[in-house]
Amino acid sequence: MTRFSPRTAPLRRAGGLAATALLLAAGPLTVAAAAPARAADPVFTLGGPAETALHPYAEGGGAPKRSTAGITVTNPADEGYEGEFTLTFDLTGVAGVADVAFDPGPGVECETKGTRSAVCTGDTLAPGLSTVTGLLLGAAKGSEQGAAGTIRVTGEARSATSTPLAAPFTPFTTRVTVGGPDLVMRKLPFDHEPTPGQKQQAPITFANRGSRDADGVVLTLRYSRGLDIPQRYSNCAYTTDETWTTARCSVDGAFEAGATYTLAAPLTLEATTRAYRDLFVYGIQEAGTVPREASAARSERGSGTVLRAVPLTKAVAARGVDLEPGDNEQEAEFRTANTADFMAYGDEASGAAGATVTARLGFHNDGPAWIGRIRSGGSVAAVDFTVPQGATVTSAPKGCRGVTAEGAYREDRKTPAPRYLCPAPTAVRDGGGLDLSFGLRIDKALIGAAGRVTVRGPGLQEAGLPFDPKPGNNTARVVLNGQSGGGPSPSPAPPAEGGPGAGSGRTPSAAPGTSGTGAPGTTGRGGSLASTGSPAAMTASVTAIAALTTGLALFAAARRRRKA
């Protein structure tokens, strides 16, 4: 029996995109960690790679080369699970094919029981997707090229009261194969600081360093919105969304072990007029191993020539085998000298005390560049909204965070705040922006009460937008019971001390009356504000005015009759 102790490194976490996909696949299940689960609704989902290729056994007695397969568990709850759990590995399917060792995560211990089974135990599972242990796989002595087998993983858990949970894990099976191709993508020497309109050649080159030929390959080209590849090949399927264009090109043929290949004609990569911070990802995989994506149903075939790959060097005996999927892909980051004009907009409305109106505000990207933080995944900007005096927020957009009037953290998240910070998405395309809608109750009908709208850096300590050459239009106003809209000011007034924009180099909008239509209840930039509350109060006001008018008329008529 061999025991494997946990590592001291932090628990390995899978990427955000993979975790989101697995959570969506798991469905809307919500189960308390300590509560018994229904047999039809498992709490946790086991996972890992569908198949792992192994380096052939080194007959010369050299150090064995191992491949790693991470075994993951998805906890769909918002909170971590506290309780004992056990994972059991059935290794009978890989007897004579692979030798298995374990690399457990923190708080997990694993031990093998001969060559047929192993057990890993722990007492905590974080929310989302986490890797519980790595399988260290090496080809068994005497195994042959193409030998294959499976490893099956099952699990059980106990609650804090030591009560077994019903069917808490979905089982998982991974396939192990000895030998295979190893496609390696060569990194290209790009100019990483291009100018808008600049074109560069991309002679995609890859090698097969594996132990057998690849039967066809799929070249994947993925480039963000500021980049373009003008060629559209007939054997490529193209998919485009708000941020990325993805081309998957199927290239037929036998790609021999030990040989290097390049495209018959190099690609052209162009930094467009909207380029700013962009990524180009290019990878190679054997045909039949690329998972089908949901977006593939919306892809379009190119109408150009066929993309082909030709040998650059001939095949040689495969030495120094490197079956590592991590070298199938390369990535290039580009920083283009460009700008984007983020323009704030506000709104206006009129209403009696007690009425509730809807304020539409936000910003628009007037280009020319698109702006994205696609590597870090962080927000590119934020809308900072200070509520007009005499009004209370009744509804705020999801994701907006209430802060104090000075912009400090606010512990109370239930009661309305005097100021809100609303993050923009990870990417804002040219022509796009962020549109927000706030419900405002008019507590006190003040003439010309104005709130500030500022588009700024994503944090309160990041006031500036380094890509924006026109900071003068980064502010606007939301005006209640004024004479005009909430557009930017041609004649700014200094910001109030401690208010939004103070000390940030921003200028607020002019006083009401300098822009918009001039009609109460209409908008400068953001559209009209509809009154959505206190209909009884408004009706009562109209009725009172009508009654007063009728009474004055009757009084005047009676007075004329007395005189007659």
Secondary structure, DSSP 8 states (H G I E B T S, - for coil): -EEE---SS---B--HHHHHHHHHHH-S----TTS---TTS-SEEEE--SEEEE----TT------EEEEEEEEE-SSS-EEEEEEEEEE-GGGTTTEEEEEEE-TT-EEEEETTTEEEEEEEEE-SEEEEEEEEEEEE-TT--TT-EEEEEEEEEEB-TTS-B-SS-EE-EEEEEEE----EEE------SS--TT-EEEE--EEEE-SSS-EEEEEEEEEEETTEE-----TTEEEEE-SSEEEEEEEEEEEE-TT-EEEESS-EEEEE-TT-SEEEEEEEEEETT-S---GGGGG-EE--S----EEEEE------S----GGGSEEEEEEE----EEEEEE-EEE---TT-EEEEEEEEEEEEES-EE-TTT---S-EEEEE--TTEEEEE--TT-EEE-TTS---S--SS--SEEEEE--SEE-TT-EEEEEEEEEESS--TTEEEEEEEE-SSTT----TT-S-GGGSEEEEEES-SS-----SS-----TTSTTTTTT------TTSSS--STT--SSS----B-S-HHHHHHHHHHHHHHHHHHHHHHHHHHHHH-
